[in-house]
Amino acid sequence: MAKPKFPIWAEINLGDINANLDLISRTAKVPMLPVIKANAYGHGAVELYKEISRHSNVAGLSVGTVGEALELRRAGYKKRLVILDGFLPNQVPDIINSRSEVVVSSIENIRLLARLAGREPVPVHIKINTGMTRLGADPDGAVEFYKKTARVKKIGIAGVMTHLADSGTKANAQISLFNETLSAIRSCGFTLPQRHAANTSAIFLNPKASYDMVRPGIGIYGVQNFAGKNVALKPALSLRARIMMVREVAKGATVSYGMTWTAQQKRVVAVVCAGYADGYSRSLSNKAHAIIKGIKIRQIGTICMDNSLFDVTGTGAKAGDVVTLIGSDKSKNIPVTKIAKLAGTISYEILCGIGRRVTRVYTRSGKVFNVSGEL
């Protein structure tokens, strides 16, 4: 595939996205509610919703915020949409007008929604706090919360859910508590709505958390965020940038802010169009590597807002050449998990931090399918 001419871009392989959805679907064996919050984890929600929502086992889509729900509706998404991360009182009209389902954690949430509801009941998902201790009703009050919600005519209970703070063996206590709460609700004569709890890691590590529906997030994009089991997820995103300038530096020369790197001998240095404003973290300074023409090169000096510098001695690099910061080039690979470890963070933060001036280039079968966000 001919490389795009942008200074910096994220290349997103739609075939890999679909392969990951297929794998998750086969593993979970229940419908999926894909999570495309935070701009689809940096991959571009407005473009990817079209691809993801076409999968035969997708029951709808979920986002984090009311604003993200509005963005998808404006982009043309008309199917089931769930807002996961709560809401503020002033956002209630937007929830109702966008025909979204919303997660609720308190009776006050219910009162706010019912007050402005129209003819159709507002669909809600009752969240139970089983150990995350963020949003959600505490288990000892969950049954009463469910009863009160069920009595409100302008509210429809579409689901009951929890969120796992840990998805391995530590999740067993959370799952048990969730099951106990569900049993208590059922014993009051209620037929339970759709139950859901599992994120990507729970889908693969804890099958009993799959219930009636799963909420895969990072796994859709091909990142394995758990240990103890290797699965065939395909990283869908590569981050690439072009060289702005190549220069020779003499022994003893320093580069970038703070003069944190000194040439021990004559070297060739490339200025690359990727900086921390693009999501290439300053914390990677003097730690990271990239790839050019299948050769690994070392990042040197402090990463700047708009640029980073690399030692390209012996590579024949020139202005305009492509450097791969995340992803594969020929036989070499730099996984996002490695970049995250070097930066002292997690893959989620690296992907979500890819900035808006990074053009998203979507590929299918080795060809450019669409381009979004060119600045």
N, C-alpha and C positions, 0 to 999 in steps of 0.2 A: 504493500500500500504506500502510495506517495505521501510523504509527511506534509501536514498542513504548514502554512507559512506564518503562523502566529508566533509571537515572541515566547509565549508559554501557553500550554494547553493540557487539559486532562482528557485522555483518550479512554472512552468507556465502551467496552465490548458487550453489545446486546446479546450475543450468543452465550456469553458466560453468565449474564444475568438470568437468562432462561434456563440454562443448565443448573444453576444453583436453585432456582425455584423448583425444578423437577426433582432434584435430590431432596430438598426439604419436604416436598409434598409426599414423596415415596416414604420418607422416614416417619413423618408425623401421622399419615393416614387419616387425617381430618382436614377440613377446610382451613385455608390460610387467610389471615388478615395482615398483609404485609405492612410494615412500618416504614413510611417514607418521610418521616419528620427530618428537620434540619437539612432541608434541601436534598432529601434522599441521601443523607449522610455524605453530603458534598457532591453527589453524583448528578444532581439536577432533577428535582421532583416534577417539574412541569413537563419535561420530556419523558421521564421514566414512567410516569403513571400510565401512559398510553401502552407501554410495553408490558408492565407488570399486571395491569388490570385485565389483560387479555388471557392470562393463564387460566386454564380450565378449572383449577382448584382454588382460585382466589375468590373469597366471599365478599370482599370489599377492600378498602384501604384505610389506614390509620395515620394520623398526623399528631404532632405534639400540641400545637396551639390553634387557637381560633383563627389567627391570621393566616396560618398555613392552610387551614380548611378553605378560607375565602380565596386564597391564591389558586387552589385546585379547581374550585367552582368557576372562577373567572376564566380559567384555562380550558374549561369545557368538560370537566369530569362530572358525570351526572349520577353515578351509582352510589352504593353504600359508603359512608365516610364517618369514621369515628375519631373524635378528639380525645386524646389520652391524658393530657396533662392539666386538666382542670380549667377554670375560667374565672374572670373577674366579673363583678356585678354589671358593669357597663358593657360587657361583651355578650350578654344574653340575647339581645335582638339579632346580632350577627349569627349566633348559633341557630336560632330559629329560622331566620331568613335563608341560611345556607343549607337547611334541611340536613343538618349533621346530627349524628348520635354523639353523646358526650358522657364522659366518665364523671361520676358524682361521688363525693366523700362524706357529705353531711346533709342533714335535713334542711339546712339553710340553702344549700345548692338547689334542692328540690323546690323550695318556696320561690326562689328567684326565677326559676324556669317556668313554674306553673303560673306565676303572676302575669307573664307576658306571652304565654302559649296561645296559639290560635286554635283553629278548629281541630287540627290533628294533634294527638298527644306527642309530647317531646320524648323521643327514645333515649333512655339512659342506661349506662352500665354501672352497676353498684360495685364500688371497689372496696375490698377488704384488706386492711393492713395486717399482714401475717409476719412481718419482720423487717420490711424495708423502712418503716416508720417515716414515711414521707407523706404522700396522700393516702386516703383510704380510711374507712371507718374501722375502729378497733373491734376485734372479735366479740368482746363482751357486750357491745352495743349494736352489733351488726344485725341481729335478728329484729330488734325493735326498729332499727332504721329501715330495714326491708319492709316490715309491716306498714310503717307510716307511708313509705313511698308507694306501696301497692294500693293504698287507699286514695291517692291523689288522682283524680280522673284525667287530668291534663298531662299526666306522665305515664309513659309506657316503659316497663322494664325489659330491655332488649338483651341484657347480659349481666352476669355477675363474675367478677374477676379479682385477681390479685397480681402482684408483681414480685418476682423472686429476687431477693438480694444476693443470693448465691444459687447457682444452678446445678452444682454437683451434689455430693452426699449431704452437704449442709442444708440443702433445700428440703430434705425429707421432713424436717420439723415444720417448715412453712406449709408444705403440701398437706401434712396431717392436720394442721390447724385450719387450713382452708376447707378440707373435707369435713371436719367437725362442724364448722360454721354452716356449710352447705346442708349437712344432715339436720342441723337445728332448724334451718329455714324450711326444709322439706317437711319436717315433723309438725310444722304449724299449718300444713295443708296446702302449701304452695307447690306448683309445678315449676321446677327450676328452668330459667331461660338458658341461653347459651353460656356455658362456663368456659373461661379461658385464663391461662396463666403463663404458658411457656413462651420464652424468648428463644433466640437461636440456640444458645448453649443447652438450655433445658430440652429442646427438641431432640438433640443428639445424645445427651447424657442422662436424661430422666424421663423416659417415655410416659410414666404415669402422670406427668404434668400436662399432657397434651389435651386432655378433656375433650370438649366439643369443637375447639378451634385453637389455632396457635398464632402467635404474633412474631414472626421472624423479622429481624431487623438487619444487623450487620452481616449475617450469613447470606442474604440476598446478593450482597455486593462482593461476596467471595472471601470474607475475612473470617478465619477461625479464631475465636476469642476465648478458647478454653483449651486446657491440657488434658492428657489422659486418653485421648482417642483422636486418631487422625481421620479426617473425612475429606472427600474429594471436592471441596469447594474451590471455585475458580475465581481468583482475584480479578475483578472486572475493570479496575482503573489503573492506568499508567499516567504518571505526571512527567511531562517532557517540556524542555525549554531550549531556546537557541542561544548560541554564543554571540554576544555583542561585539567582542573584541578579543584579540589574542596579542600578548606582548611578552617579550623576553625580559626577565629580571635578573639582575646581577647578584652574586653572592653577597649576603649581608642586607639585601633589600627587605623591607617589611611591607605587608599588605593590609589594607582595610583598617577600620576603627580600632584604636587601642594597640595597634601594631602587635597583634598576638601571634603572628607567624613571621618567621624570618627565614629567608632562603639560605640554606647551608652551602649551596653551590648554584651555579647558573641554572635557571629553570624557565619553563614556558608556562605562563599563567593565562587562563581564559576567564573573561568576565561573562557570566551567564545571566540571562533575563529571568531570574527567579530570586525573590527575596521574602522576608518575613511577612510583607503585606500580601503576598500571594499564598501564604500558608507554609512556606518553607522556613521552618522555625529557627529563630536565632539561637536556640539552645542546641542546635546541631553543629554550631561553629567548631571547626577543627576536629570534628568527629565523623561526619558522614562521608559516604562515597557516592559516586554516580557512575554512569556508563556512557561511553562514547565509542561508536563503531565496534561494539562488543568488548571494549577494554574498560576495566574499572579505573576510575580516577578519584583522587582524594580532594575533598573540600578543604580549603585553607583560609585562614583569617576569619574575622567576624562577619557573619552573614548580615547584609544590609537590608534596608527596606525594599529596594527594587532589584538588587543584584546579589549574587554570590560568586565567589572565586574558586577556581579549581586548578590544580596542578595537572597540566595536560602534556607535560614533557614526553616526547617520544611517540605521541599519538598522531601527529600530523594534523591536529585540529586547526580549524580556521573559522573565521566569522561566518555565521549562518548555519554551522553544523548543529545537529540535534544532540542534546544531552538528556539521558533518561535519569530522572531523580527518584522515581518510584516505578517499579515494574520491570519488564524484561526487555533486553536488547540482545539479539542473537542468543548465545548460550549463557549469558550472565543475567542475574536477577537481583533486584533490591526490593524485598517485600516491605509493605507498609508496616508490618509488625516490627521489622528491624529498625526502621526509621523511628517508630514510636519508642522503642526501647532506648535508643541513643538519645532521644529527646527527653527521656524520663517521664513518659506519659503513655497513653493507650492509643490504639489505632483509631478509635472513634474520634478523638480530638484532632488527630492529624488529618483525617478525611473531612471532617466537618469544618476544619479551618482553611480548606482550599478556597481562596478568595474569589470575589465576583469578577475580577478582571482576568481570571484564568478561564479562557474559552473552553467550553465542553464540546468535545468532538465525539459523536456516537458512531460506532462502526458495526457492521454486520457482514459476516463472511469475508472479512478482509477489505471491505470497501467502506468509505465514509457514507453514512446513512443520513446524518443530520448534524448541524452545527448550531450551538446555542451560546448566547452571552458574549459575543465578540465585542471587545472594547477597543 
